[in-house]
Amino acid sequence: MKLHVINTGNFKLDGGAMFGVVPKSLWSRTNQPDSNNLCTWAMRSLLIEQDNRLILIDTGIGNKQNEKFFSHFHLHGNDSLKKSINNAGFSIDEITDVFLTHLHFDHCGGSVKWANNEKTHLEPYFKNAIYWSNENHWNWATEPNPREKASFLKENILPLKESGQLKWIKKEDSFTKSVFKNIDVFFADGHTESQMIPIINYKNEKIAFMADLLPSIGHIPLPYVMGYDTRPLITMKEKGFFLDYAYKNNFTLFFEHDPINECCKLKLNEKGIRLDSTHMLKDFL
């Protein structure tokens, strides 16, 4: 097995929305906002090279939305999904599997592209890949509640099923064996229904791809919960359980959205689970 960090670009979101009820005077210590109260966030994917499979976890925001849509998110940086996959030594057509933690646009937008210059037809970006979601989350995304409707864009989602390339990971318990060797899945319902957190067994490390259960190191304290979460109290319970489990089992946490830190280790002190150290993924490779 080999792991490759895939940077798909950066975007900006309101700092208050990203930290919910936590005061700016506290969250700005780790995530400094600009003059419009916007903070920079990464869209960091992970490519797993294992046996004869290339498994991509999440695909970033993509590039098919219109200028008005992108103007809300201030995309910046020199990275892109295709460029980063190419830099890892692979082509788009070599990807065999795309594991989607959930179907919010900043996690799955790169999964689909325009099929023609006239922009009349959409198709999966990875033509040779199986796309993996789960049935509970799919139903939640395709029949969205009013709070999340703006995050579930039908053009990101429906072409995956229409293509016949979509398959389900079946939830058996909070921790579930996935269809992939050396990858387990933790299901979390606080941010959105049945978000999937993959845990990769890599050499002597367990690396958890934290998605939106824990967007950054600034979100480690339990009350630091996003305003975007549909069930914040459930998020706190799930996060508390997972961080305790991760600490006791010496997990490495891999961050999708932290603009600076790719990974961290945890420690326990009188305040509870806290950040111990930050690392680049290459430190473990």
NORWOFEN-V796010 format. One record per residue. N is the residue number from 1. PHI is phi in whole degrees, -180 to 180 (none if undefined). OMEGA is omega in whole degrees, 0 to 359 (* if undefined). Layout:
N:PHI:OMEGA ; N:PHI:OMEGA
This chain:
1:none:172 ; 2:-131:181 ; 3:-118:180 ; 4:-132:175 ; 5:-75:180 ; 6:-117:179 ; 7:-89:184 ; 8:-106:180 ; 9:123:180 ; 10:-116:174 ; 11:-145:181 ; 12:-123:175 ; 13:-137:180 ; 14:-61:182 ; 15:-63:178 ; 16:-62:178 ; 17:-65:182 ; 18:-77:182 ; 19:-123:173 ; 20:60:186 ; 21:-82:182 ; 22:-73:181 ; 23:-64:179 ; 24:-58:181 ; 25:-61:178 ; 26:-93:185 ; 27:-70:181 ; 28:-71:176 ; 29:-67:180 ; 30:-108:183 ; 31:-133:185 ; 32:-73:180 ; 33:-84:172 ; 34:-88:184 ; 35:-67:178 ; 36:-100:180 ; 37:70:180 ; 38:-96:177 ; 39:-111:175 ; 40:-80:178 ; 41:-134:176 ; 42:-83:166 ; 43:-127:192 ; 44:-107:178 ; 45:-100:181 ; 46:-138:178 ; 47:-111:182 ; 48:-111:178 ; 49:-100:185 ; 50:-145:182 ; 51:53:181 ; 52:-104:182 ; 53:-119:170 ; 54:-120:187 ; 55:-106:179 ; 56:-102:177 ; 57:-99:180 ; 58:65:190 ; 59:-134:179 ; 60:72:189 ; 61:-87:181 ; 62:77:183 ; 63:-137:186 ; 64:-94:179 ; 65:-71:183 ; 66:-83:185 ; 67:-61:180 ; 68:-62:179 ; 69:-60:183 ; 70:-67:181 ; 71:-63:179 ; 72:-75:190 ; 73:-119:169 ; 74:50:180 ; 75:-61:179 ; 76:-156:184 ; 77:104:183 ; 78:-99:184 ; 79:-88:172 ; 80:-146:181 ; 81:-60:182 ; 82:-64:182 ; 83:-59:182 ; 84:-70:176 ; 85:-66:177 ; 86:-62:180 ; 87:-65:176 ; 88:-79:176 ; 89:102:184 ; 90:-130:175 ; 91:-107:178 ; 92:-57:185 ; 93:-72:179 ; 94:-86:180 ; 95:-68:182 ; 96:-98:185 ; 97:-146:174 ; 98:-123:181 ; 99:-96:183 ; 100:-103:181 ; 101:-60:172 ; 102:-166:194 ; 103:-108:169 ; 104:-67:192 ; 105:-60:181 ; 106:-81:178 ; 107:-112:185 ; 108:-130:185 ; 109:-60:179 ; 110:-78:182 ; 111:-78:188 ; 112:-131:179 ; 113:-137:171 ; 114:-71:182 ; 115:-86:182 ; 116:-147:182 ; 117:-67:180 ; 118:-77:179 ; 119:56:179 ; 120:-109:185 ; 121:-147:179 ; 122:-108:178 ; 123:-150:177 ; 124:-59:180 ; 125:-69:181 ; 126:-103:191 ; 127:-69:183 ; 128:-105:186 ; 129:-103:165 ; 130:-90:177 ; 131:-99:185 ; 132:-115:172 ; 133:-133:171 ; 134:-137:191 ; 135:-64:179 ; 136:-61:181 ; 137:-69:179 ; 138:-59:179 ; 139:-64:177 ; 140:-63:184 ; 141:-77:183 ; 142:-89:172 ; 143:-128:193 ; 144:-73:171 ; 145:-76:184 ; 146:-59:182 ; 147:-68:185 ; 148:-103:188 ; 149:-54:182 ; 150:-70:180 ; 151:-92:179 ; 152:-102:182 ; 153:-96:186 ; 154:-59:180 ; 155:-70:176 ; 156:-84:195 ; 157:-113:189 ; 158:-61:179 ; 159:-59:180 ; 160:-66:179 ; 161:-75:181 ; 162:-62:181 ; 163:-77:185 ; 164:82:183 ; 165:-96:185 ; 166:-95:175 ; 167:-136:185 ; 168:-106:162 ; 169:-97:186 ; 170:-87:178 ; 171:-80:177 ; 172:-108:180 ; 173:-163:177 ; 174:-57:171 ; 175:-106:186 ; 176:-133:171 ; 177:-69:180 ; 178:-86:178 ; 179:-78:184 ; 180:-106:175 ; 181:-62:176 ; 182:70:177 ; 183:-132:173 ; 184:-104:183 ; 185:-131:171 ; 186:-103:180 ; 187:-94:182 ; 188:-132:188 ; 189:-113:185 ; 190:-75:180 ; 191:-70:177 ; 192:-157:183 ; 193:-64:171 ; 194:57:168 ; 195:-64:183 ; 196:-111:179 ; 197:-108:181 ; 198:-76:178 ; 199:-119:188 ; 200:-100:176 ; 201:-88:187 ; 202:-121:183 ; 203:51:180 ; 204:-102:182 ; 205:-115:166 ; 206:-114:185 ; 207:-111:182 ; 208:-100:176 ; 209:-83:197 ; 210:-82:178 ; 211:46:182 ; 212:-102:169 ; 213:-70:178 ; 214:-148:186 ; 215:-67:186 ; 216:-157:176 ; 217:-64:179 ; 218:-66:181 ; 219:-100:183 ; 220:-65:178 ; 221:-59:189 ; 222:-55:182 ; 223:-71:183 ; 224:-81:185 ; 225:-120:182 ; 226:-64:172 ; 227:-67:179 ; 228:-76:185 ; 229:-67:182 ; 230:-76:182 ; 231:-135:188 ; 232:-61:179 ; 233:-67:176 ; 234:-70:175 ; 235:-56:180 ; 236:-60:180 ; 237:-66:180 ; 238:-65:180 ; 239:-65:178 ; 240:-60:178 ; 241:-63:185 ; 242:-68:180 ; 243:-64:177 ; 244:-63:179 ; 245:-64:181 ; 246:-66:179 ; 247:-64:183 ; 248:-65:182 ; 249:-107:174 ; 250:57:177 ; 251:-67:161 ; 252:-99:179 ; 253:-96:179 ; 254:-105:188 ; 255:-100:176 ; 256:-79:190 ; 257:-112:181 ; 258:-64:186 ; 259:-73:184 ; 260:-117:191 ; 261:-100:177 ; 262:-78:187 ; 263:-143:172 ; 264:-151:168 ; 265:-113:184 ; 266:-113:172 ; 267:-139:178 ; 268:-116:173 ; 269:-134:185 ; 270:-65:179 ; 271:-93:181 ; 272:113:179 ; 273:-72:181 ; 274:-140:176 ; 275:-65:174 ; 276:-102:183 ; 277:-152:177 ; 278:-110:185 ; 279:-149:165 ; 280:-89:180 ; 281:-59:181 ; 282:-60:178 ; 283:-64:184 ; 284:-106:186 ; 285:-88:*
